[in-house]
Amino acid sequence: MTDVFDKAMRSAVMAAVRGKNTGPEVRLAALLKAHGVRARRNVRTLPGTPDFVFKEVRTVVFLHGCFWHGHAACGKGTRLPQSNRAFWREKIERNRRRDRKARRLLRELGWSVLTFWECGLRKDRLPPRLARRLGPPRGV
């Protein structure tokens, strides 16, 4: 199937994709608030700029978009755009390499790293691994 946008419009659409405060991040932030937990967001001083940082338990969270980080377990992560496929394949592979490097560096600095995928994020509860790490809900 050919792209419904011309090259300039496709470029504009892709450039508008946000790197922070994405829909899944906003949902997770709301779940954390309901759990009575505060987190620092998009901390640029740590490798990989984690989406959420919980300093008190030395834990960082990356919430990956399935397409952008090549999530093989769901359909979004395996489909590439029809045009410029080589570019997209390399772009996603660079993202995956950058993710591995950031995880390694954070672990070397003594941080626990949790990664969640947008397709697995539920609207009604925290991911179980994160809830266990943070402990029981606190008074809000």
DSSP file (Angstrom, degrees, kcal/mol; ACC not computed):
  #  RESIDUE AA STRUCTURE BP1 BP2  ACC     N-H-->O    O-->H-N    N-H-->O    O-->H-N    TCO  KAPPA ALPHA  PHI   PSI    X-CA   Y-CA   Z-CA
    1    1 A M              0   0    0      0, 0.0    81,-0.2     0, 0.0     2,-0.1   0.000 360.0 360.0 360.0 133.5    0.0    0.0    0.0
    2    2 A T        -     0   0    0      1,-0.1     2,-0.1    80,-0.1     0, 0.0  -0.440 360.0 -90.7 -81.6 158.1    1.4    3.4   -0.9
    3    3 A D        -     0   0    0      1,-0.1    -1,-0.1    -2,-0.1     4,-0.1  -0.404  23.7-143.7 -67.5 140.2    1.6    6.2    1.6
    4    4 A V  S    S+     0   0    0     -2,-0.1     2,-0.3    -3,-0.1    -1,-0.1   0.630  83.0  64.4 -80.8 -13.4   -1.5    8.5    1.7
    5    5 A F  S    S-     0   0    0      1,-0.1    -2,-0.1     2,-0.0     2,-0.1  -0.788  86.1-117.6-107.5 152.2    0.7   11.5    2.3
    6    6 A D     >  -     0   0    0     -2,-0.3     4,-2.7     1,-0.1     5,-0.2  -0.311  43.6 -93.2 -75.3 173.7    3.3   13.1    0.0
    7    7 A K  H  > S+     0   0    0      1,-0.2     4,-2.1     2,-0.2     5,-0.1   0.883 124.5  48.6 -60.0 -42.9    6.9   13.1    1.2
    8    8 A A  H  > S+     0   0    0      2,-0.2     4,-1.9     1,-0.2    -1,-0.2   0.905 113.8  46.3 -65.7 -41.6    6.8   16.6    2.8
    9    9 A M  H  > S+     0   0    0      2,-0.2     4,-2.6     1,-0.2    -2,-0.2   0.901 111.1  51.9 -69.2 -40.2    3.5   15.9    4.7
   10   10 A R  H  X S+     0   0    0     -4,-2.7     4,-2.5     1,-0.2     5,-0.2   0.912 109.3  51.3 -60.9 -41.3    4.8   12.5    5.9
   11   11 A S  H  X S+     0   0    0     -4,-2.1     4,-2.1    -5,-0.2    -1,-0.2   0.909 110.6  48.1 -61.3 -42.9    7.9   14.3    7.2
   12   12 A A  H  X S+     0   0    0     -4,-1.9     4,-1.1     2,-0.2    -2,-0.2   0.899 111.3  50.5 -65.1 -41.1    5.7   16.8    9.0
   13   13 A V  H  < S+     0   0    0     -4,-2.6     3,-0.5     1,-0.2     4,-0.3   0.935 113.4  44.5 -62.6 -46.8    3.6   14.1   10.6
   14   14 A M  H >< S+     0   0    0     -4,-2.5     3,-1.1     1,-0.2    -1,-0.2   0.845 109.5  56.4 -69.4 -32.9    6.5   12.1   11.8
   15   15 A A  H 3< S+     0   0    0     -4,-2.1    -1,-0.2     1,-0.2    -2,-0.2   0.754  99.6  61.7 -68.8 -23.3    8.3   15.3   13.2
   16   16 A A  T 3< S+     0   0    0     -4,-1.1     2,-0.3    -3,-0.5    -1,-0.2   0.581  74.9 112.9 -80.0  -9.1    5.2   16.0   15.3
   17   17 A V    <   -     0   0    0     -3,-1.1     2,-0.1    -4,-0.3     5,-0.0  -0.488  68.2-130.0 -67.4 126.7    5.5   12.8   17.2
   18   18 A R        -     0   0    0     -2,-0.3     3,-0.1     1,-0.1    -1,-0.1  -0.420  14.9-156.1 -81.7 153.1    6.4   13.8   20.8
   19   19 A G  S    S+     0   0    0      1,-0.1     2,-0.3    -2,-0.1     3,-0.1   0.564  80.2  28.9-100.9 -14.0    9.3   12.3   22.8
   20   20 A K  S    S+     0   0    0      1,-0.1    -1,-0.1    21,-0.0    31,-0.0  -0.963 109.5  32.4-144.0 162.7    7.8   13.1   26.2
   21   21 A N  S    S+     0   0    0     -2,-0.3    -1,-0.1     1,-0.1    -3,-0.1   0.871  78.0 165.9  56.3  39.7    4.3   13.4   27.7
   22   22 A T     >  -     0   0    0     -3,-0.1     4,-2.5     1,-0.1     5,-0.2  -0.298  53.5 -97.0 -73.8 167.9    3.0   10.8   25.3
   23   23 A G  H  > S+     0   0    0      1,-0.2     4,-2.3     2,-0.2     5,-0.2   0.926 125.3  47.3 -54.4 -50.1   -0.4    9.2   25.8
   24   24 A P  H  > S+     0   0    0      0, 0.0     4,-2.5     0, 0.0    -1,-0.2   0.886 111.7  51.5 -61.7 -37.1    1.1    6.2   27.6
   25   25 A E  H  > S+     0   0    0      2,-0.2     4,-2.5     1,-0.2    -2,-0.2   0.916 109.5  49.5 -64.4 -42.2    3.3    8.4   29.8
   26   26 A V  H  X S+     0   0    0     -4,-2.5     4,-1.9     2,-0.2    -1,-0.2   0.904 111.4  49.9 -63.7 -40.8    0.3   10.5   30.8
   27   27 A R  H  X S+     0   0    0     -4,-2.3     4,-2.1    -5,-0.2    -2,-0.2   0.933 111.9  47.2 -62.4 -46.2   -1.6    7.3   31.7
   28   28 A L  H  X S+     0   0    0     -4,-2.5     4,-2.5     1,-0.2    -2,-0.2   0.895 109.5  53.9 -64.5 -38.7    1.2    5.9   33.7
   29   29 A A  H  X S+     0   0    0     -4,-2.5     4,-2.2     1,-0.2    -1,-0.2   0.898 108.5  49.8 -61.1 -40.0    1.7    9.2   35.6
   30   30 A A  H  X S+     0   0    0     -4,-1.9     4,-2.3     2,-0.2    -1,-0.2   0.897 110.3  50.1 -65.7 -40.2   -2.1    9.1   36.5
   31   31 A L  H  X S+     0   0    0     -4,-2.1     4,-1.4     2,-0.2    -2,-0.2   0.894 110.5  50.1 -64.7 -39.3   -1.7    5.6   37.8
   32   32 A L  H  <>S+     0   0    0     -4,-2.5     5,-2.7     2,-0.2     4,-0.5   0.906 109.7  50.8 -64.7 -41.4    1.3    6.6   39.9
   33   33 A K  H ><5S+     0   0    0     -4,-2.2     3,-1.3     1,-0.2    -2,-0.2   0.917 109.0  50.7 -62.5 -43.1   -0.6    9.5   41.3
   34   34 A A  H 3<5S+     0   0    0     -4,-2.3    -1,-0.2     1,-0.3    -2,-0.2   0.807 108.0  53.9 -63.8 -28.9   -3.5    7.2   42.2
   35   35 A H  T 3<5S-     0   0    0     -4,-1.4   103,-2.5    -5,-0.2    -1,-0.3   0.540 119.0-115.0 -80.7  -8.3   -1.0    4.9   43.9
   36   36 A G  T < 5S+     0   0    0     -3,-1.3     2,-0.4    -4,-0.5    -3,-0.2   0.762  72.8 130.0  80.9  26.5    0.2    7.9   45.9
   37   37 A V      < -     0   0    0     -5,-2.7     2,-0.4    -6,-0.1    -1,-0.3  -0.920  43.2-154.9-118.7 138.5    3.7    7.9   44.4
   38   38 A R        -     0   0    0     -2,-0.4     2,-0.3    -3,-0.1    -9,-0.0  -0.863  14.7-176.9-107.7 146.9    5.6   10.9   42.9
   39   39 A A        -     0   0    0     -2,-0.4     2,-0.3    15,-0.1    15,-0.2  -0.983  28.9-116.5-138.7 150.1    8.3   10.4   40.3
   40   40 A R  E     -A   53   0A   0     13,-2.1    13,-2.3    -2,-0.3     2,-0.4  -0.642  37.9-137.9 -79.8 148.4   10.6   12.7   38.4
   41   41 A R  E     -A   52   0A   0     -2,-0.3    11,-0.2    11,-0.2     3,-0.2  -0.884  63.6  -8.0-116.7 141.2   10.0   12.7   34.7
   42   42 A N  S    S-     0   0    0      9,-1.3     2,-0.9    -2,-0.4    -1,-0.2   0.897  72.5-161.7  47.4  59.4   12.3   12.7   31.7
   43   43 A V    >   -     0   0    0      7,-1.2     3,-1.2    -3,-0.2     6,-0.2  -0.619  10.0-169.7 -79.6 106.4   15.5   13.1   33.7
   44   44 A R  T 3  S+     0   0    0     -2,-0.9    -1,-0.2     1,-0.2     5,-0.1   0.645  77.7  69.2 -74.0 -15.8   18.1   14.3   31.3
   45   45 A T  T 3  S+     0   0    0      2,-0.1    -1,-0.2     3,-0.1    -2,-0.1   0.589  91.2  72.2 -80.9  -8.6   21.0   13.8   33.7
   46   46 A L  S X  S-     0   0    0     -3,-1.2     3,-2.1     4,-0.1    60,-0.0  -0.805 101.0 -89.5-104.1 148.6   20.7   10.0   33.6
   47   47 A P  T 3  S+     0   0    0      0, 0.0    -2,-0.1     0, 0.0    -1,-0.1  -0.283 112.2  11.8 -55.6 134.1   21.7    7.9   30.6
   48   48 A G  T 3  S-     0   0    0      1,-0.2    -4,-0.1    -4,-0.1    -3,-0.1   0.407 108.6-102.1  81.4  -2.3   18.8    7.4   28.2
   49   49 A T    <   -     0   0    0     -3,-2.1    -1,-0.2    -6,-0.2    -5,-0.2   0.968  45.8-134.0  47.3  71.8   16.6   10.2   29.8
   50   50 A P        -     0   0    0      0, 0.0    -7,-1.2     0, 0.0    -8,-0.3  -0.170   2.4-132.2 -56.2 147.3   14.4    7.7   31.7
   51   51 A D  S    S+     0   0    0     10,-1.1    -9,-1.3     1,-0.2     2,-0.4   0.869  91.4  17.3 -68.5 -37.7   10.6    8.5   31.5
   52   52 A F  E     -AB  41  61A   0      9,-1.8     9,-2.8   -11,-0.2     2,-0.4  -0.999  67.3-164.9-138.4 138.5   10.2    8.1   35.3
   53   53 A V  E     -AB  40  60A   0    -13,-2.3   -13,-2.1    -2,-0.4     2,-0.7  -0.991   6.5-169.2-128.0 128.0   12.8    8.1   38.1
   54   54 A F  E > > - B   0  59A   0      5,-3.3     5,-2.0    -2,-0.4     3,-1.0  -0.845   8.5-178.7-114.8  90.5   12.1    6.8   41.6
   55   55 A K  G > 5S+     0   0    0     -2,-0.7     3,-1.4     1,-0.3    -1,-0.2   0.862  75.0  61.3 -60.9 -40.7   15.2    8.0   43.5
   56   56 A E  G 3 5S+     0   0    0      1,-0.3    -1,-0.3     2,-0.1    -2,-0.0   0.768 117.1  30.5 -63.6 -26.0   14.2    6.5   46.8
   57   57 A V  G < 5S-     0   0    0     -3,-1.0    -1,-0.3     2,-0.2    -2,-0.2   0.200 107.4-122.0-114.6  14.6   14.2    3.0   45.4
   58   58 A R  T < 5 +     0   0    0     -3,-1.4    54,-3.1    -4,-0.3     2,-0.4   0.891  66.0 137.7  46.9  50.8   16.9    3.6   42.8
   59   59 A T  E   < -Bc  54 112A   0     -5,-2.0    -5,-3.3    52,-0.2     2,-0.3  -0.978  36.1-167.3-129.3 137.4   14.6    2.6   40.0
   60   60 A V  E     -Bc  53 113A   0     52,-2.8    54,-2.6    -2,-0.4     2,-0.4  -0.914   9.0-150.3-120.3 153.0   14.1    4.1   36.6
   61   61 A V  E     -Bc  52 114A   0     -9,-2.8    -9,-1.8    -2,-0.3   -10,-1.1  -0.982   5.7-165.3-125.7 131.7   11.3    3.3   34.1
   62   62 A F  E     - c   0 115A   0     52,-2.6    54,-2.9    -2,-0.4     2,-0.7  -0.970   5.4-162.8-109.4 129.4   11.3    3.4   30.4
   63   63 A L  E     - c   0 116A   0     -2,-0.5     2,-0.3    52,-0.2    54,-0.2  -0.910  18.8-158.9-113.1 101.9    7.9    3.3   28.7
   64   64 A H  E     - c   0 117A   0     52,-2.8    54,-2.4    -2,-0.7     2,-0.4  -0.597  16.8-128.6 -91.1 139.5    8.6    2.4   25.1
   65   65 A G     >  -     0   0    0     -2,-0.3     4,-1.8    52,-0.2     6,-0.2  -0.699  23.7-132.6 -76.6 132.8    6.4    3.0   22.1
   66   66 A C  T  4>S+     0   0    0     -2,-0.4     5,-2.3     1,-0.2     4,-0.4   0.888 101.6  43.1 -59.7 -43.7    6.0   -0.3   20.2
   67   67 A F  T >45S+     0   0    0      3,-0.2     3,-1.2     1,-0.2    -1,-0.2   0.964 114.7  48.0 -66.0 -51.4    6.7    1.1   16.8
   68   68 A W  T 345S+     0   0    0      1,-0.3    -1,-0.2     2,-0.1    -2,-0.2   0.727 120.2  36.6 -67.3 -23.7    9.7    3.3   17.7
   69   69 A H  T 3<5S-     0   0    0     -4,-1.8    -1,-0.3    26,-0.1    -2,-0.2   0.252 110.0-115.0-115.5  11.5   11.5    0.7   19.7
   70   70 A G  T < 5 -     0   0    0     -3,-1.2     2,-0.8    -4,-0.4    -3,-0.2   0.910  32.8-164.8  63.3  50.0   10.7   -2.4   17.6
   71   71 A H    > < -     0   0    0     -5,-2.3     3,-1.0     1,-0.2     6,-0.6  -0.562   2.8-167.8 -71.0 108.0    8.6   -4.4   20.0
   72   72 A A  T 3  S+     0   0    0     -2,-0.8    -1,-0.2     1,-0.2     6,-0.1   0.708  75.8  68.5 -72.8 -20.3    8.5   -7.8   18.3
   73   73 A A  T 3  S+     0   0    0      4,-0.1     2,-0.3    -3,-0.0    -1,-0.2   0.601 101.1  46.6 -79.7 -10.2    5.7   -9.2   20.4
   74   74 A C  S X  S-     0   0    0     -3,-1.0     3,-0.7    -8,-0.1     4,-0.5  -0.897  87.6-112.7-129.1 162.7    3.0   -7.0   19.0
   75   75 A G  G >> S+     0   0    0     -2,-0.3     3,-1.0     1,-0.2     4,-1.0   0.818 109.6  62.4 -62.8 -33.6    2.0   -6.0   15.5
   76   76 A K  G 34 S+     0   0    0      1,-0.2     3,-0.3     2,-0.2    -1,-0.2   0.849 101.4  52.7 -62.8 -33.5    3.0   -2.4   15.9
   77   77 A G  G <4 S+     0   0    0     -3,-0.7    -1,-0.2    -6,-0.6    -2,-0.2   0.596 110.3  45.8 -81.0 -10.2    6.7   -3.2   16.4
   78   78 A T  T <4 S+     0   0    0     -3,-1.0     2,-0.5    -4,-0.5    -1,-0.2   0.557  91.7  89.1-109.2 -10.7    7.1   -5.4   13.4
   79   79 A R     <  -     0   0    0     -4,-1.0    -9,-0.1    -3,-0.3     3,-0.0  -0.760  55.8-166.9 -93.1 131.3    5.4   -3.3   10.7
   80   80 A L        -     0   0    0     -2,-0.5     5,-0.1     1,-0.1    -2,-0.0  -0.841  32.5 -95.3-109.8 150.9    7.5   -0.8    8.8
   81   81 A P        -     0   0    0      0, 0.0     7,-0.1     0, 0.0    -1,-0.1  -0.280  32.7-123.5 -58.3 152.1    6.2    2.0    6.6
   82   82 A Q  S    S+     0   0    0    -81,-0.2     3,-0.5     2,-0.1     2,-0.3   0.843  92.1  65.1 -69.7 -33.8    6.0    1.1    2.9
   83   83 A S  S    S+     0   0    0      1,-0.2     5,-0.2     2,-0.1   -81,-0.0  -0.700 112.1   4.9 -94.4 145.1    8.2    4.0    1.8
   84   84 A N  S  > S+     0   0    0     -2,-0.3     4,-1.8     1,-0.1     3,-0.3   0.872  73.0 167.4  57.8  43.3   11.9    4.3    2.8
   85   85 A R  H  > S+     0   0    0     -3,-0.5     4,-2.7     1,-0.2     5,-0.2   0.842  70.1  56.6 -59.1 -38.2   11.9    1.0    4.6
   86   86 A A  H  > S+     0   0    0      1,-0.2     4,-2.2     2,-0.2    -1,-0.2   0.916 106.7  50.4 -62.7 -41.8   15.7    0.9    4.9
   87   87 A F  H  > S+     0   0    0     -3,-0.3     4,-2.7     1,-0.2    -2,-0.2   0.945 113.3  45.0 -58.5 -49.1   15.7    4.2    6.7
   88   88 A W  H  X S+     0   0    0     -4,-1.8     4,-2.6     2,-0.2     5,-0.3   0.880 110.6  53.5 -66.8 -38.5   13.0    3.0    9.2
   89   89 A R  H  X S+     0   0    0     -4,-2.7     4,-2.0     1,-0.2    -1,-0.2   0.938 114.2  42.1 -59.9 -46.5   14.7   -0.3    9.8
   90   90 A E  H  X S+     0   0    0     -4,-2.2     4,-2.6    -5,-0.2    -2,-0.2   0.888 112.3  54.7 -68.2 -39.7   18.0    1.4   10.6
   91   91 A K  H  X S+     0   0    0     -4,-2.7     4,-2.1     2,-0.2    -2,-0.2   0.934 111.2  44.0 -58.9 -48.0   16.2    4.1   12.7
   92   92 A I  H  X S+     0   0    0     -4,-2.6     4,-2.3     1,-0.2    -1,-0.2   0.888 112.5  52.4 -67.6 -38.5   14.5    1.5   14.9
   93   93 A E  H  X S+     0   0    0     -4,-2.0     4,-2.4    -5,-0.3    -1,-0.2   0.899 108.2  51.5 -64.5 -39.4   17.7   -0.5   15.2
   94   94 A R  H  X S+     0   0    0     -4,-2.6     4,-2.7     2,-0.2    -2,-0.2   0.914 109.1  51.2 -61.5 -41.8   19.5    2.6   16.4
   95   95 A N  H  X S+     0   0    0     -4,-2.1     4,-2.4     1,-0.2    -2,-0.2   0.919 110.2  48.9 -59.8 -43.7   16.8    3.2   19.0
   96   96 A R  H  X S+     0   0    0     -4,-2.3     4,-2.3     2,-0.2    -2,-0.2   0.897 111.7  48.4 -65.7 -40.3   17.2   -0.4   20.2
   97   97 A R  H  X S+     0   0    0     -4,-2.4     4,-2.3     2,-0.2    -1,-0.2   0.924 111.8  49.8 -64.2 -43.3   21.0   -0.1   20.4
   98   98 A R  H  X S+     0   0    0     -4,-2.7     4,-2.4     1,-0.2    -2,-0.2   0.890 109.6  52.1 -61.5 -39.9   20.6    3.2   22.3
   99   99 A D  H  X S+     0   0    0     -4,-2.4     4,-2.4     2,-0.2    -2,-0.2   0.922 109.7  48.4 -62.3 -45.0   18.1    1.5   24.7
  100  100 A R  H  X S+     0   0    0     -4,-2.3     4,-2.3     1,-0.2    -2,-0.2   0.914 112.4  48.8 -62.5 -42.6   20.5   -1.3   25.4
  101  101 A K  H  X S+     0   0    0     -4,-2.3     4,-2.7     2,-0.2     5,-0.2   0.919 111.0  49.6 -63.9 -44.2   23.4    1.1   26.1
  102  102 A A  H  X S+     0   0    0     -4,-2.4     4,-2.6     2,-0.2     5,-0.2   0.919 111.1  49.6 -62.1 -44.0   21.3    3.2   28.4
  103  103 A R  H  X S+     0   0    0     -4,-2.4     4,-2.3     2,-0.2    -1,-0.2   0.928 112.1  48.5 -60.0 -44.8   20.1    0.2   30.4
  104  104 A R  H  X S+     0   0    0     -4,-2.3     4,-2.2     1,-0.2    -2,-0.2   0.936 113.0  46.8 -61.4 -47.4   23.7   -1.0   30.7
  105  105 A L  H  X S+     0   0    0     -4,-2.7     4,-1.4     1,-0.2    -1,-0.2   0.900 111.9  50.5 -63.8 -41.1   25.0    2.4   31.9
  106  106 A L  H  <>S+     0   0    0     -4,-2.6     5,-2.5     1,-0.2     3,-0.2   0.911 110.3  49.5 -63.8 -41.9   22.2    2.8   34.4
  107  107 A R  H ><5S+     0   0    0     -4,-2.3     3,-1.5     1,-0.2    -1,-0.2   0.895 107.5  54.6 -64.4 -38.5   22.8   -0.6   35.9
  108  108 A E  H 3<5S+     0   0    0     -4,-2.2    -1,-0.2     1,-0.3    -2,-0.2   0.811 106.1  53.4 -62.9 -28.5   26.5    0.2   36.2
  109  109 A L  T 3<5S-     0   0    0     -4,-1.4    -1,-0.3    -3,-0.2    -2,-0.2   0.424 127.0-101.7 -85.5   0.9   25.5    3.3   38.1
  110  110 A G  T < 5S+     0   0    0     -3,-1.5     2,-0.3     1,-0.3    -3,-0.2   0.624  76.3 136.5  92.2  14.1   23.5    1.2   40.5
  111  111 A W      < -     0   0    0     -5,-2.5     2,-0.4    -6,-0.1    -1,-0.3  -0.711  51.6-131.8 -93.4 144.2   20.0    1.8   39.2
  112  112 A S  E     -c   59   0A   0    -54,-3.1   -52,-2.8    -2,-0.3     2,-0.5  -0.788  26.0-149.4 -86.5 139.0   17.3   -0.9   38.6
  113  113 A V  E     -c   60   0A   0     -2,-0.4     2,-0.4   -54,-0.2   -52,-0.2  -0.951  15.3-175.0-119.4 123.6   15.8   -0.5   35.2
  114  114 A L  E     -c   61   0A   0    -54,-2.6   -52,-2.6    -2,-0.5     2,-0.5  -0.959   6.2-164.7-114.7 133.9   12.2   -1.5   34.3
  115  115 A T  E     -c   62   0A   0     -2,-0.4     2,-0.3   -54,-0.2   -52,-0.2  -0.974   7.2-177.9-120.4 130.8   11.0   -1.3   30.7
  116  116 A F  E     -c   63   0A   0    -54,-2.9   -52,-2.8    -2,-0.5     2,-0.3  -0.926  18.6-133.3-125.1 152.3    7.3   -1.4   29.8
  117  117 A W  E >>  -c   64   0A   0     -2,-0.3     3,-1.4   -54,-0.2     4,-0.6  -0.798  18.3-125.4-106.4 146.1    5.7   -1.4   26.4
  118  118 A E  G >4 S+     0   0    0    -54,-2.4     3,-0.9    -2,-0.3   -53,-0.1   0.844 110.0  58.7 -57.5 -34.5    2.8    0.8   25.4
  119  119 A C  G 34 S+     0   0    0      1,-0.2    -1,-0.3     3,-0.0   -54,-0.1   0.743 107.3  47.0 -69.5 -21.5    0.8   -2.2   24.3
  120  120 A G  G <4 S+     0   0    0     -3,-1.4     2,-0.5     2,-0.1    -1,-0.2   0.462  84.0 108.8 -98.8  -1.9    1.0   -3.8   27.7
  121  121 A L    <<  -     0   0    0     -3,-0.9     2,-0.2    -4,-0.6     5,-0.1  -0.643  56.2-154.1 -81.5 122.0    0.0   -0.7   29.7
  122  122 A R        -     0   0    0     -2,-0.5     3,-0.1     3,-0.4    -2,-0.1  -0.607  15.6-136.4 -93.4 156.5   -3.4   -1.0   31.2
  123  123 A K  S    S+     0   0    0     -2,-0.2    -1,-0.1     1,-0.2     3,-0.1   0.715  97.7  49.2 -80.7 -21.5   -5.6    1.9   32.1
  124  124 A D  S    S+     0   0    0      1,-0.2     2,-0.3     2,-0.0    -1,-0.2   0.567 112.2  20.2-104.1  -8.9   -6.7    0.6   35.5
  125  125 A R  S    S-     0   0    0     -3,-0.1    -3,-0.4   -90,-0.0    -1,-0.2  -0.999  75.0 -98.3-158.6 156.2   -3.6   -0.5   37.3
  126  126 A L        -     0   0    0     -2,-0.3    -3,-0.0   -95,-0.2    -2,-0.0  -0.339  57.3 -88.3 -65.4 151.8    0.2   -0.1   37.6
  127  127 A P    >>  -     0   0    0      0, 0.0     4,-2.4     0, 0.0     3,-0.7  -0.460  41.8-122.5 -57.9 133.9    2.3   -2.8   35.9
  128  128 A P  H 3> S+     0   0    0      0, 0.0     4,-2.5     0, 0.0     5,-0.2   0.847 109.2  54.5 -53.0 -40.7    2.7   -5.5   38.6
  129  129 A R  H 3> S+     0   0    0      1,-0.2     4,-1.7     2,-0.2     5,-0.1   0.898 111.9  44.8 -61.8 -38.3    6.5   -5.3   38.6
  130  130 A L  H <> S+     0   0    0     -3,-0.7     4,-2.3     2,-0.2    -1,-0.2   0.908 111.0  52.8 -71.1 -42.2    6.4   -1.6   39.2
  131  131 A A  H  X S+     0   0    0     -4,-2.4     4,-1.5     1,-0.2    -2,-0.2   0.905 110.0  49.0 -60.4 -41.7    3.8   -1.9   41.9
  132  132 A R  H  < S+     0   0    0     -4,-2.5    -1,-0.2    -5,-0.2    -2,-0.2   0.909 111.2  50.0 -63.4 -41.4    5.9   -4.5   43.7
  133  133 A R  H  < S+     0   0    0     -4,-1.7    -2,-0.2    -5,-0.2    -1,-0.2   0.875 114.7  43.6 -64.3 -38.1    9.0   -2.2   43.5
  134  134 A L  H  < S-     0   0    0     -4,-2.3    -1,-0.2     1,-0.2    -2,-0.2   0.678 105.0-138.6 -84.8 -18.3    7.1    0.8   44.8
  135  135 A G     <  -     0   0    0     -4,-1.5    -1,-0.2    -5,-0.2     3,-0.1  -0.338  46.9 -16.1  89.3-175.0    5.3   -1.0   47.6
  136  136 A P  S    S-     0   0    0      0, 0.0  -101,-0.0     0, 0.0    -4,-0.0  -0.202  86.0 -82.1 -65.0 155.9    1.8   -0.7   48.9
  137  137 A P        -     0   0    0      0, 0.0     2,-0.3     0, 0.0  -101,-0.2  -0.233  46.1-138.6 -57.2 144.6   -0.3    2.3   47.8
  138  138 A R        -     0   0    0   -103,-2.5  -101,-0.1    -3,-0.1     2,-0.0  -0.706  31.7 -83.3-103.2 157.0    0.3    5.4   49.9
  139  139 A G              0   0    0     -2,-0.3    -1,-0.1     1,-0.2  -104,-0.0  -0.338 360.0 360.0 -59.2 135.7   -2.4    7.8   51.2
  140  140 A V              0   0    0   -106,-0.1    -1,-0.2    -3,-0.0  -104,-0.1   0.426 360.0 360.0 -98.6 360.0   -3.2   10.3   48.5
